[in-house]
Amino acid sequence: RQFVTLKVYDVLGNEVTTLINEEKPAGEHEVIFDATELPSGVYFYQLRIGGPETSSGQKNIQTKKMVYLK
């Protein structure tokens, strides 16, 4: 089990929403992102796994780009 945070940011680095912010078991997970209120454009999502509460104190951070078109 690890603490997981999944956030979406706009191109200016402003946080748009937090999709996950809780402890999750290992494995594959899905989350629904309702972006109907957002304008079309480029966004970034960042997945953070782990943190100071883990045995090694290490975090795994991945940031990816996505394009939202209406």
Protein Blocks (a to p, Z undefined) as FASTA:
>chain_A
ZZdddddddfkopafbdfbdcdddeddddddddfklpccddddddddeddjkbmnopacd
ddddddddZZ
